[in-house]
Amino acid sequence: MLDVFDHVGVAVSDLDGSLPFYELAFAQLGYGEPYRGDWFYEWEDLAIGQAGDDRPATRNLHIALVAPSRDAVDAWWQAMTAAGYPDDGAPGPRPQYSPTYYGAFVRDPDGNSVEAVHRGEPRVGENRIDHLWIRVGDLAETRLFYETVAPTVGLHVRDGSPTRFHVTSGGRSFALVREDPVTENVHLAFPAPDLSAVEAFHRGALDAGFRDNGGPGERPEYHSGYYGAFVLDPDGNNVEAVFHDRG
C-alpha cells in the first residue's frame, strides 16, 4: 500500500531563519539530519525551501509530526517554546479528534502551525508527517478536485463533517476544511505506482477542468527516473503525482 504523501513542500520566507526551527522540531522527535539539496532541506516526506517571486511562502498550513510517545510530545513542546517559538497549544489530550489523541502545537517563523502528535499506537514506516490541515476557499470545488485525482494514485476521499473532508491512505491523512484564512502555496506530491498512474492523474484533472502546472515527464533535475506531473488545486496549490523508477 502506498502512503498518502511522497513529499510535502513548504516554501519559507527566510530559509536561514526557518531551518533551525525545523531542525529542532525533527531532532526532538528522534529524526535524523535532513537531506540537503541545492535549495531545500528534506526530512523524508517533508521538505522546506526558499520562497521566491515564482514560489511565494507557504501560509496558513497545519503540519502534524509523528511523536513516539506522550512524553515525547511534552519534551518537544518544552524544547520548542524554550527556544522562543510561539506556543499554539500546550500538550494534552484532544479527544475531539480521537480518544487516544495527544498533541502539542507551536508556530513556525512564517506563522504556520506545527504539531507533535501521539495517537496511542505505534506508527510504522519512514514518514514523518501524521497529517495536514489545509484551509480551502470552496469546499465543494476542492472535494471535486480530490474525488477526481485521488483514485488515480490510490487515495480515498472520506467524509469528516459538513465543513471538512479527509483524504486518506496508509494510516495517515490530510483534511480539507472550509476556513479562513485559506492555506497558500503548499506543494503536495502523491506517490504513484507506475508511469500510467501519473498520466491518469494529470489527464483526469485536466479533463475535469483543473489547471495544468506541468505535464507528465522525466524530471532528471531531481533524480534519474523521477517521473511526475503537476496540476493546480482550486486555491492554486501545486499538486503532483510522482513515480520513482528505480529500476
C-alpha positions in Angstrom: 0.0 0.0 0.0 1.3 3.4 -0.9 1.4 6.1 1.8 -0.5 9.3 1.4 2.5 11.5 0.7 5.6 11.1 -1.3 6.6 14.6 0.0 5.1 17.9 1.1 6.9 21.1 0.1 6.8 24.2 2.3 8.2 27.4 0.9 9.7 29.6 3.7 10.3 33.3 3.5 13.8 33.0 5.1 15.5 29.6 4.8 18.3 30.5 7.2 15.6 31.6 9.8 13.3 28.6 9.3 16.0 25.9 9.2 16.8 26.0 13.0 13.1 25.7 13.8 12.6 22.5 11.6 16.0 21.0 12.6 14.9 21.3 16.3 11.4 20.1 15.6 12.6 16.9 13.9 15.6 16.3 16.2 13.4 16.4 19.3 11.3 13.6 17.8 14.3 11.4 17.2 14.6 12.0 13.5 18.0 12.4 11.8 19.6 15.0 9.7 17.8 16.2 6.6 18.9 15.6 3.1 20.5 18.8 1.8 19.7 19.8 -1.8 20.8 22.8 -3.7 17.9 25.0 -2.4 16.0 22.8 0.0 16.2 20.5 3.1 14.2 17.3 3.3 13.2 15.0 6.2 11.8 12.0 4.3 8.3 13.3 3.4 8.6 17.0 4.4 10.8 19.5 2.6 11.4 23.2 3.2 12.8 25.5 0.5 13.5 29.2 0.0 10.4 31.1 -1.3 10.9 33.4 -4.3 8.9 35.6 -6.7 7.7 32.4 -8.6 7.2 30.4 -5.4 5.7 32.5 -2.6 5.9 31.5 1.0 3.5 28.8 2.4 1.0 30.3 4.7 -1.9 29.1 7.0 -0.9 25.4 6.9 -1.1 23.0 9.8 1.5 20.1 9.8 1.4 17.4 12.4 4.5 15.3 13.0 4.5 11.8 14.4 5.8 11.5 18.0 6.7 8.2 19.6 5.0 8.8 22.9 3.2 11.3 25.1 6.4 12.1 26.9 8.0 12.9 23.6 5.2 15.3 22.8 5.7 17.0 26.2 9.5 17.3 25.7 9.1 18.5 22.1 6.8 21.4 23.1 9.0 22.3 26.0 12.1 22.4 23.8 10.3 24.4 21.0 8.9 27.0 23.3 12.1 27.3 25.3 13.8 28.1 22.0 11.5 31.1 21.6 9.0 29.7 19.1 5.4 30.8 19.8 3.1 28.4 21.7 0.0 27.4 19.8 -1.5 24.9 22.2 0.1 23.2 25.2 0.5 19.4 25.4 -2.6 17.5 26.3 -5.4 15.1 25.1 -7.6 16.2 22.2 -10.5 13.7 22.5 -12.5 15.7 19.9 -10.1 14.2 17.3 -9.9 10.6 18.8 -9.9 9.0 22.2 -6.1 8.5 22.3 -5.1 11.7 20.5 -2.4 13.6 22.4 -0.7 16.7 20.8 1.1 20.0 21.3 1.4 22.9 18.9 3.8 25.8 18.1 4.2 28.3 15.3 7.0 28.3 12.7 8.7 31.6 11.7 6.1 32.1 8.9 3.2 31.5 11.3 2.3 28.0 10.2 1.0 25.7 12.9 3.3 22.7 13.6 2.3 19.9 15.9 3.8 16.8 17.5 1.1 14.1 18.0 0.9 10.7 19.5 -2.2 8.6 18.9 -1.6 5.8 21.3 -0.4 3.2 18.9 2.9 2.7 17.1 3.3 4.2 13.6 5.3 2.2 11.1 7.3 3.4 8.2 9.7 6.3 7.4 7.1 9.1 7.1 7.4 12.0 9.5 4.0 13.6 8.7 1.0 12.3 10.6 -1.5 14.6 8.9 -2.0 18.1 7.4 -4.9 20.5 7.9 -5.4 22.6 4.7 -7.9 25.5 4.7 -9.7 26.0 1.4 -11.9 28.7 -0.2 -14.5 26.5 -1.8 -15.1 23.1 -0.1 -17.3 21.7 -2.9 -14.9 22.5 -5.7 -11.9 21.2 -3.6 -13.8 18.0 -3.0 -14.5 17.6 -6.7 -10.7 18.1 -7.4 -9.8 15.3 -4.9 -12.5 13.0 -6.0 -11.1 13.4 -9.5 -7.4 12.9 -8.8 -7.3 10.8 -5.6 -8.4 7.4 -7.1 -5.6 7.6 -9.8 -2.9 7.4 -7.0 -4.7 5.1 -4.6 -6.1 7.7 -2.2 -9.6 7.8 -0.7 -11.9 10.7 0.0 -13.7 10.3 3.3 -16.4 12.5 5.0 -15.5 14.4 8.1 -18.2 17.0 8.8 -20.2 19.5 6.8 -17.2 21.8 6.9 -14.4 19.4 6.0 -13.4 16.1 4.4 -10.4 13.9 4.5 -8.1 12.2 2.0 -6.5 9.0 3.4 -4.2 6.1 2.7 -1.7 4.0 4.6 -2.9 5.1 8.0 -2.2 8.8 7.5 -4.4 11.6 6.1 -4.9 15.2 5.4 -8.0 17.3 6.0 -9.5 19.9 3.7 -11.6 22.4 5.7 -13.6 25.4 4.8 -12.0 28.0 7.0 -10.3 31.4 6.7 -7.5 32.3 6.1 -7.0 29.9 3.2 -3.8 27.8 3.0 -1.5 29.2 0.3 1.5 27.9 -1.7 1.8 24.4 -0.3 3.1 21.6 -2.6 1.6 18.2 -2.2 3.2 15.2 -4.0 1.5 11.8 -4.0 3.3 8.5 -4.8 2.1 6.8 -7.9 2.6 3.1 -8.5 3.7 3.5 -12.2 4.0 5.8 -15.1 0.4 5.2 -16.3 -0.9 6.4 -12.9 1.0 9.7 -13.2 -0.5 10.1 -16.7 -4.0 9.3 -15.5 -3.7 11.7 -12.6 -2.8 14.6 -15.0 -5.3 13.7 -17.7 -8.2 13.3 -15.2 -7.5 16.7 -13.6 -7.4 18.5 -17.0 -10.4 16.7 -18.4 -12.3 17.9 -15.3 -11.3 21.5 -16.0 -8.5 21.9 -13.5 -5.3 23.8 -14.4 -2.1 22.2 -15.7 1.1 23.0 -13.9 3.5 20.6 -15.8 2.7 17.6 -17.9 3.9 14.0 -17.3 7.6 13.5 -17.9 11.0 12.9 -16.5 12.4 15.4 -14.1 16.1 14.4 -14.0 17.0 17.5 -12.1 15.5 15.7 -9.0 17.0 12.3 -9.8 17.3 9.8 -12.6 13.9 8.0 -13.0 11.8 10.8 -11.4 8.6 10.9 -13.4 6.0 13.4 -12.3 3.0 15.6 -13.4 1.7 18.7 -11.8 -1.7 20.4 -11.6 -3.1 23.3 -9.5 -5.9 22.8 -7.0 -8.8 25.3 -6.8 -6.7 27.5 -4.4 -3.6 27.4 -6.6 -1.6 24.9 -4.6 0.8 22.8 -6.6 -0.3 19.1 -6.5 1.8 16.3 -8.0 1.8 12.6 -8.8 5.2 11.1 -8.9 6.7 7.7 -9.7 10.3 6.9 -8.8 11.5 4.5 -11.4 14.5 2.9 -9.5 14.8 0.0 -12.0 
